[in-house]
Amino acid sequence: MNSVVISPGKLSGKVTIPSSKSISHRAVICAGLSDGISNIENVVFSQDIIATSKAMEGLGVNLIKDNSAINIKGTGQLKVKNPIINCYESGSTLRFLIPIAAAIGEKIKFIGKGRLIDRPLQPYYDMFDEQQLYYENDDGKLPLTIDGKLKPGEYRIKGNISSQFISGLLFALPLLEGDSKIILTTPLESKPYVALTIEMLKKFSVCIENNAYKEILIKGNQKYKPTDYRVEGDYSQAAFWLVAGTLGADVACEGLNMKSLQGDRVIIEIMKSMGAKFIGEDDKIKALPSTTWGSIIDASQCPDLVPILAVLAALSKGTTEIINAGRLRIKESDRLSAITSELSKIGADIEERPEGLIIRGREALKGGTVSSWNDHRIAMVLAIASIKCREPIIIQEPDCVKKSYPDFWKDFKGLGGKIDEWNLGQ
């Protein structure tokens, strides 16, 4: 599908939120590292989760998919079946699996496509240099070949880089024969993602000693034990519909854990601080139509929320400043540039800064033709922006939503979204 045409209109109703992609990656990996059978339920087989599943199969894990569940049989001892791991466009797959592969100590090659090829991996290269572990890349980019065994010990790492590097080490270091320590040399950003990793390791019987995210102690010779696990709903996906409800009519999001460790759960507090109103009960939260106001939003712990918050800010009264968002430049697109470019095209007053955005709110947007930049989050936020457009919005390359939320367009229509059926290829 090359484009979708969306006619302006409010969304309303209820939607079951897809399972957390972040948690699903972690559950699949931990189950694969266990000795025995684990059943992981409520999994959405997005392109990224398929990438991680196939990568674990390449490392000798047996996976059987059944609708929205995976039966995962690990042997407790990874054995390379396929020495070429294709991460496609999944940054989590790549950064989580590199240390795990290095813990095996065999020659393994990582490949990918799109912007993943350029995603930074320098923290791992620095570690490999220090341990004299052989690796080869293309001027710092993929493909990456590693050949050698990761050693236990002290790992010094900056906290203001992607938390994926820390999570990758947390998966691998318990498998080594000796004890290890991760020392954060600067304050840790994206703490909630590391918390999710530590929590998942605990569920699979791996103990991590976390000293206020300054030092993390990891005992060696630990065994992952199989467990059954149900993945909770994804707050970063719920964010689209919560903003839709705020801008339009009531939208209820079901399948959420109100006590979740997901960092993106902060979407509720951020939106409340801007004037949004919600009704919450059990595993459901309903967004009510609200007038919202500009705010200062620190994105250091919740970078994935920036695109949808930019849409809300563009339609709020007053000025919003989004700060500490520089890492969005190395996502599936340069998201600061992408959101500035595409919201500007449809009439938003938005200004790009090196580390963030300045957005002056307007009552409505005008509509027009926009590009998704082949980035799932950009495509989805532009769809939500259509609620407050005066004219139809045409989104190019909308298929990219399959990366994280394959049923997004179906759910959009289920809430009353008016999409040109022909362009949807149906």
C-alpha positions, 0 to 999 in steps of 0.5 A, spaced: 500 500 500 503 506 497 498 511 501 492 512 505 487 517 505 483 519 511 477 524 512 477 528 518 473 525 523 473 524 531 474 517 533 470 513 539 469 507 542 474 502 545 480 498 543 484 492 546 491 495 546 497 490 543 502 487 547 508 491 549 513 490 544 519 492 549 516 486 554 515 481 548 522 482 546 525 480 553 520 475 554 522 471 548 529 472 549 529 469 557 525 463 555 530 462 549 535 462 554 532 457 559 532 450 560 525 447 558 519 449 555 516 456 557 509 459 554 509 466 552 502 469 551 499 475 548 504 476 543 503 481 537 507 478 531 510 485 529 516 485 524 520 486 530 518 481 534 519 476 529 526 478 528 527 476 535 524 470 534 528 468 528 534 470 531 533 466 537 532 460 533 538 461 529 541 460 536 538 453 537 532 455 540 525 451 538 519 456 537 512 454 535 507 460 534 500 459 536 495 465 534 498 470 539 502 465 543 509 462 543 511 455 545 519 456 547 523 450 548 530 452 550 536 447 552 540 452 557 546 451 552 545 456 546 548 452 540 549 456 533 544 453 528 545 459 523 551 463 524 548 469 520 543 473 524 538 478 520 535 483 525 531 486 519 530 493 522 529 492 529 534 495 534 532 491 540 534 485 536 541 487 534 543 490 541 540 485 545 543 479 541 550 481 540 552 480 547 548 474 548 552 471 541 558 473 544 557 469 550 557 463 546 564 464 543 563 462 536 563 466 529 556 470 528 554 475 523 549 480 524 546 483 518 540 488 518 536 493 513 534 500 513 536 505 518 538 499 523 545 499 518 547 506 521 545 505 528 550 506 533 554 500 536 560 504 539 559 501 546 560 494 544 566 496 540 569 499 546 568 493 550 570 488 545 577 492 544 578 492 551 577 484 551 581 483 545 575 480 542 575 479 534 570 483 531 569 486 524 564 491 521 563 496 515 566 502 517 562 502 524 556 499 521 553 493 519 554 487 517 558 486 524 561 479 525 564 477 532 568 471 533 570 470 541 568 469 547 565 475 552 569 475 559 566 476 566 569 483 569 567 490 570 564 494 564 564 501 564 558 504 560 555 511 559 548 512 562 546 517 556 546 512 551 541 507 549 539 503 555 539 497 550 546 496 551 545 495 558 539 490 557 544 486 552 549 485 557 544 484 563 541 478 558 549 475 557 553 476 563 549 471 568 551 466 563 558 467 564 563 463 568 565 469 573 561 475 576 561 481 573 559 489 574 556 494 570 558 501 572 554 507 569 559 513 568 554 518 567 546 518 570 542 513 566 537 515 561 531 511 560 531 507 566 524 504 566 527 500 560 533 497 564 527 496 570 523 492 565 529 487 563 531 486 571 524 485 572 524 480 566 530 476 568 527 475 575 521 472 573 526 467 569 530 466 576 536 470 574 538 475 580 541 482 579 543 486 584 542 494 582 545 499 586 541 505 584 542 504 577 550 507 578 552 500 579 549 493 577 552 487 580 551 480 576 553 473 579 556 468 573 554 461 572 546 463 573 541 458 570 535 461 566 529 457 569 523 456 564 516 460 566 509 461 563 508 469 562 502 473 559 505 480 556 501 486 558 498 491 553 503 497 551 503 504 553 506 507 547 501 504 543 495 506 548 498 513 547 495 514 540 488 512 542 489 516 549 490 522 544 485 521 539 480 521 545 482 527 548 482 530 541 475 527 539 470 523 543 471 518 548 476 512 547 477 507 552 484 503 552 483 495 554 488 490 556 493 495 560 497 494 567 495 500 571 502 498 575 506 497 569 514 498 570 513 501 562 516 508 562 511 510 557 506 509 562 508 516 564 503 518 558 497 519 563 501 524 567 504 528 562 497 528 558 494 530 565 499 535 566 496 538 560 489 538 562 487 531 559 481 527 563 481 520 564 477 515 567 480 508 569 478 502 572 481 495 572 485 494 566 482 499 562 483 507 561 478 512 558 480 518 555 475 524 555 475 530 550 479 535 553 482 542 552 489 541 553 495 546 554 502 547 553 507 544 557 515 543 558 516 535 557 522 532 559 523 526 554 529 523 557 525 517 560 520 516 554 523 518 547 517 514 544 512 518 546 515 524 543 511 524 536 504 523 539 505 528 544 508 533 539 501 532 535 497 533 542 501 540 543 500 542 536 493 542 538 493 545 545 493 552 547 499 555 548 506 553 547 509 546 549 517 545 549 520 538 548 527 537 551 532 532 552 530 528 546 536 528 542 536 520 541 530 521 537 535 522 531 537 515 531 531 511 531 527 509 525 527 516 522 530 522 525 524 523 528 525 530 530 526 532 523 520 527 521 515 530 526 517 537 524 517 536 517 510 533 516 506 536 522 509 543 518 506 541 512 499 540 515 499 547 518 502 546 525 507 551 528 513 547 530 520 549 530 526 543 531 531 544 536 538 540 536 535 536 542 527 537 542 521 541 539 518 548 540 510 547 538 505 553 538 498 550 539 493 551 534 485 550 534 486 546 527 490 543 522 489 543 514 490 536 512 494 535 505 499 530 503 505 527 508 510 522 508 511 517 514 518 517 513 517 509 513 517 510 520 511 506 524 510 511 529 510 517 524 505 514 520 501 513 526 501 520 529 499 523 522 493 518 522 491 521 529 492 528 527 487 527 522 482 528 527 483 535 527 484 537 520 480 541 516 481 537 509 483 529 508 490 527 510 494 523 505 499 518 508 505 515 504 508 509 506 503 507 511 505 499 511 511 501 516 506 500 522 507 493 521 514 494 524 510 494 531 503 495 530 500 490 524 493 491 526 493 499 527 489 501 521 484 496 522 483 498 529 483 506 527 477 504 522 474 500 528 474 506 532 470 510 526 476 512 522 474 514 515 480 511 511 480 510 503 479 503 502 482 502 495 488 505 498 488 500 503 489 495 498 482 491 501 
